Amino acid sequence: MRRHLLFLMLCFVSMVFMARFVYHLQKHYIWQPEYESEPEYQSEDQAIQTTETRPTDEPEFYFELQNISSFREKRDKLMFLKTHKCGTSSLVTILYQFGIRRNFNFLLTPYEHQFYNDQTPQQLAPGQEYDILCQHHRTTGSWDYYRPWVVHPLLPKERTFYFTILRDPEQQFLSNYFFYKHQARLRKQFKIRETSAEDVLRQYLDKLPRETLTCDTVINPMSFDLGFPHFLKKKKGQSPDVQILNFIKYLDNEFDLVMITNQFDKSLILLKHYLGWNINDIVYLRKMTRS
C-alpha cells in the first residue's frame, strides 16, 4: 500500500514539473504568430521616436515591392556596373550562368573580362541585340569609370535593368588599397620615404588640394567607378556639397537598383523579385574573398 502511495505521489510531482516545463517553454521559446496578439496603438510622435532610437550598428533592410510585374515587362536586358572590390565576382558568376542558360548575348569588347569604353564591341549576327553587360569599365591602358553615353545606345535605358553594388567604404578601401598595391605606386609617384600605410596615406592626403573634391582609384574609388570624375568636370564652380547632392540625384535616376555587399543575400532576394527570377537563379558560391 505504501509503495502504491509513494508511486502516485511521484507521478503527481512529475506531472506538476512537466506542466511547469511546458508552460515555460511556450512562454519563452516557442514562436507566436504576430496576428494572435493585437498590436499596441502608437501615436505618430511615439512612432517617430521609436524609429530614431533604433540601434544603427546593424541597420534593418527594408524594401517595398510595388508594381513589380509591370516593371519586369519593360526590362528584358541587364546592365550591371561592376565596381571594384565590392564582392562583384560572385554576382557576375550568377549573371553569366543566367545568361548562358537562356542563350543571351553578352556585351563584350576584345578583352572579355573588361569592358573598354574606347573599343568597338564584338559584332553580333544581323538582327541580334546585346542583352547583358557585367564587366569593369576601362579605357586602353588605365582604369575608367562608367560612361552612360557609351552604354545607353547599346543597352537602351527603357528596356534595360540598370543596377550596381556598393560596399562599406572602410572595408572597400582596405581591400582596394592592398589588392591593387596602391602603397608602392603612391610612394613612387610622390617620392614618399615612409613605409607604413598610415604615413604614406597621411602624406598623400596632405598633397591633395583642399578646395576641390578628389575622386580617383585611391580616394573615393566607388564614386570613381560610378562616374563622379566626369560629373565634377561638368559641374565646375559648384560647392562640394551641391556637387555631391546632384551626383546622388543623378545615380538615383540612372540605376534601378543599388545592391549592398554587406547585405548581399538580402540584395539578391530583392534582385530576384525585381527580375522575376527563380530561387535557383541566385544560388552562388563565394569567390575571390579574403580570409
C-alpha positions, 0 to 999 in steps of 0.5 A: 500500500505504501509503495502504491502511495509513494508511486502516485505521489511521484507521478503527481510531482512529475506531472506538476514539473512537466506542466511547469516545463511546458508552460515555460517553454511556450512562454519563452521559446516557442514562436507566436504568430504576430496576428494572435496578439493585437498590436499596441496603438502608437501615436505618430510622435511615439512612432517617430521616436521609436524609429530614431532610437533604433540601434544603427550598428546593424541597420534593418533592410527594408524594401517595398515591392510595388508594381513589380510585374509591370516593371519586369515587362519593360526590362528584358536586358541587364546592365550591371556596373561592376565596381571594384572590390565590392564582392562583384565576382560572385554576382557576375558568376550568377549573371553569366550562368543566367545568361548562358542558360537562356542563350543571351548575348553578352556585351563584350569588347576584345578583352572579355573580362573588361569592358573598354569604353574606347573599343568597338564591341564584338559584332553580333549576327544581323538582327541580334541585340546585346542583352547583358553587360557585367564587366569593369569599365576601362579605357586602353591602358588605365582604369575608367569609370562608367560612361552612360553615353557609351552604354545607353545606345547599346543597352537602351535605358527603357528596356534595360535593368540598370543596377550596381553594388556598393560596399562599406567604404572602410572595408572597400578601401582596405581591400582596394588599397592592398589588392591593387598595391596602391602603397608602392605606386603612391610612394613612387609617384610622390617620392614618399620615404615612409613605409607604413600605410598610415604615413604614406596615406597621411602624406598623400592626403596632405598633397591633395588640394583642399578646395576641390573634391578628389575622386580617383582609384585611391580616394573615393574609388566607388564614386570613381567607378560610378562616374563622379570624375566626369560629373565634377568636370561638368559641374565646375564652380559648384560647392562640394556639397551641391556637387555631391547632392546632384551626383546622388540625384543623378545615380538615383535616376540612372540605376534601378537598383543599388545592391549592398555587399554587406547585405548581399543575400538580402540584395539578391532576394530583392534582385530576384523579385525585381527580375522575376527570377527563380530561387535557383537563379541566385544560388552562388558560391563565394569567390575571390574573398579574403580570409 
